[in-house]
Amino acid sequence: MKIIGVGVGPGMLTMEAARAIQDAEVVYGSGRAIELAAGHICCETKHIKDYSRLHELPDNAVVLSTGDPNLSGLGKYARPGDVVIPGISSLQAACARLHIDQSEIVVITAHGRDPAPAAVKLRSAITSGFSVFLLPAYEFGVEQVAAMLLDMGIDVPVAVFERLGYHDERVDVGSVSEPPCVNSGLYCIMVGNAIV
């Protein structure tokens, strides 16, 4: 099986990924992932509904993962011998938009899981002076992050990145005391002094 990152938005597919998709016999993925790679797909596509069953797919399966498979993506399902092809992630795009060195950012995800551990990690990182890139959860987004940090007496910059790579991409910077609003379910957050 090949797990291929299709990028965070249109036009963010690498050449290596495009070649692997063009050579595929069958492509699996979410509707969004298939849409992002549509210009390179030359075979049958199948929508995936239950990602925990990827191990049941045939060995020649090409599985599309939005962003990068190893940033809260499908890379965790790779078996020994599988190939994982990276994609441009929301972390990379967000850091590029604000000219931030990725090595200065702590990456935390609450996406698709219990957000309590992410909240603990975020508190620890921010109180240690680090900036954080967060893939939010429905119940742990910019409002909850800002409220949590405000309760801790911390007021640092906060940025939201909505629909990265799409024509209606939006980046908004505020602070913990005046957090930016979110208008889309497709967004990520950065918190900390790395934001200038």
C-alpha positions in Angstrom: 0.0 0.0 0.0 1.1 3.6 -0.6 -0.2 6.3 1.6 0.2 9.6 -0.2 -0.1 13.2 1.1 -2.0 15.3 -1.3 -1.3 18.6 0.4 -3.4 20.9 2.5 -5.0 22.6 -0.4 -5.2 22.8 -4.2 -1.8 22.9 -6.0 0.1 21.6 -3.0 0.7 18.1 -4.4 4.4 17.2 -4.8 5.7 15.8 -8.1 6.5 12.4 -6.3 2.9 12.2 -5.1 1.5 13.1 -8.5 3.6 10.4 -10.2 2.5 7.7 -7.7 -1.2 8.7 -8.1 -0.9 8.6 -11.9 0.6 5.1 -11.7 -2.1 3.8 -9.3 -4.4 0.9 -10.2 -7.0 2.0 -7.6 -7.1 5.1 -5.4 -8.8 5.3 -2.0 -9.5 8.5 0.1 -11.9 11.0 1.5 -13.9 13.1 -0.9 -11.7 16.1 -0.2 -8.5 14.1 -0.7 -9.8 12.7 -4.0 -10.8 16.2 -5.1 -7.4 17.6 -4.4 -5.7 14.9 -6.5 -8.4 14.6 -9.2 -6.2 16.0 -11.9 -3.7 13.1 -11.5 -6.1 10.2 -11.0 -6.3 7.9 -14.0 -8.1 4.9 -12.4 -11.1 4.0 -10.2 -11.5 5.8 -6.9 -13.2 4.5 -3.8 -14.2 6.6 -0.8 -13.0 5.5 2.6 -15.4 5.7 5.5 -13.6 3.6 8.1 -9.9 4.4 8.3 -9.2 1.8 11.0 -9.7 -0.8 8.3 -6.9 0.4 5.9 -5.0 -2.8 6.7 -7.8 -4.7 4.8 -7.0 -2.9 1.5 -5.1 -4.7 -1.3 -1.3 -4.3 -1.4 -1.5 -2.2 -4.6 -3.9 0.3 -3.0 -3.0 4.0 -3.1 -4.5 5.8 -0.2 -4.7 9.6 -0.2 -4.2 11.6 2.9 -4.9 15.3 3.1 -1.9 17.4 4.1 1.0 15.2 5.1 0.2 11.6 6.2 2.5 12.0 9.2 0.9 15.1 10.7 -2.2 13.7 12.4 -2.9 11.8 9.2 -3.0 8.3 7.8 0.7 7.6 8.1 0.0 6.0 11.4 -1.7 3.1 9.6 1.3 2.3 7.4 2.4 -1.3 7.8 6.0 -2.6 7.4 6.8 -2.5 3.7 4.2 0.2 2.9 5.3 3.4 1.3 4.5 6.8 2.7 4.9 9.8 0.4 4.9 13.2 2.2 2.6 16.1 1.3 2.7 19.8 2.1 1.1 20.0 5.5 -1.0 22.7 7.2 2.0 23.2 9.6 4.3 24.0 6.6 1.8 26.3 5.0 1.0 28.2 8.2 4.6 28.7 9.0 5.3 29.9 5.5 2.4 32.4 5.7 3.8 34.1 8.8 7.6 33.4 8.0 8.0 31.2 11.1 10.8 28.6 11.4 9.1 25.2 11.9 11.8 24.2 14.3 10.5 26.8 16.8 7.1 25.3 17.0 5.7 22.6 19.2 3.1 20.6 17.2 0.0 19.3 19.0 -3.2 17.7 17.7 -6.6 17.4 19.2 -8.2 16.6 15.8 -10.3 13.4 15.8 -9.5 12.5 19.4 -10.1 13.4 23.1 -8.8 17.0 23.4 -7.8 16.7 27.1 -4.3 15.5 26.4 -3.8 18.3 23.9 -4.9 20.8 26.5 -2.3 19.5 28.9 0.5 19.6 26.3 -0.5 23.1 25.2 -0.4 24.4 28.8 3.0 22.8 29.3 4.5 24.1 26.0 3.2 27.7 26.5 4.3 27.9 30.1 7.7 26.7 29.0 7.9 29.6 26.5 7.3 27.6 23.3 4.9 28.5 20.5 2.4 25.9 19.5 0.8 24.8 16.3 -2.5 23.1 17.0 -4.8 21.0 14.9 -8.0 21.7 16.8 -11.0 19.6 17.8 -14.6 20.8 17.6 -14.6 21.2 21.4 -11.1 22.5 21.7 -10.7 25.4 19.2 -9.5 29.0 19.3 -12.1 30.1 21.8 -11.3 27.3 24.3 -7.6 27.8 23.9 -7.9 31.5 24.4 -10.1 31.1 27.5 -7.7 28.5 29.0 -4.7 30.7 28.5 -6.5 33.8 29.8 -7.4 31.9 32.9 -3.7 31.2 33.3 -2.9 34.9 33.0 -1.1 34.4 29.7 -1.7 36.8 26.8 0.3 35.9 23.7 -0.4 36.2 20.0 -2.9 33.8 18.4 -3.3 33.1 14.7 -5.9 31.2 12.8 -5.3 29.8 9.4 -8.5 28.9 7.5 -8.8 26.9 4.3 -5.0 27.1 3.6 -4.2 26.8 -0.1 -7.8 27.5 -1.2 -8.9 30.6 -3.1 -10.7 31.9 0.0 -7.7 31.2 2.4 -7.8 33.5 5.4 -5.1 34.2 8.0 -6.0 36.3 11.0 -3.8 37.3 13.9 -5.0 38.4 17.3 -4.2 37.6 20.9 -5.4 35.5 23.8 -7.4 38.5 25.1 -8.7 39.3 21.6 -8.6 36.0 19.7 -9.3 36.0 15.9 -12.7 34.6 14.9 -13.1 31.4 12.9 -15.5 31.2 10.0 -14.7 27.7 8.7 -14.4 24.2 10.0 -11.2 23.7 8.1 -8.6 25.6 10.2 -5.6 25.4 12.4 -4.2 27.5 15.2 -0.9 28.9 16.2 -0.3 30.4 19.6 2.8 32.0 21.1 5.5 34.7 20.6 6.9 33.2 17.4 4.0 35.0 15.8 5.3 38.5 15.1 
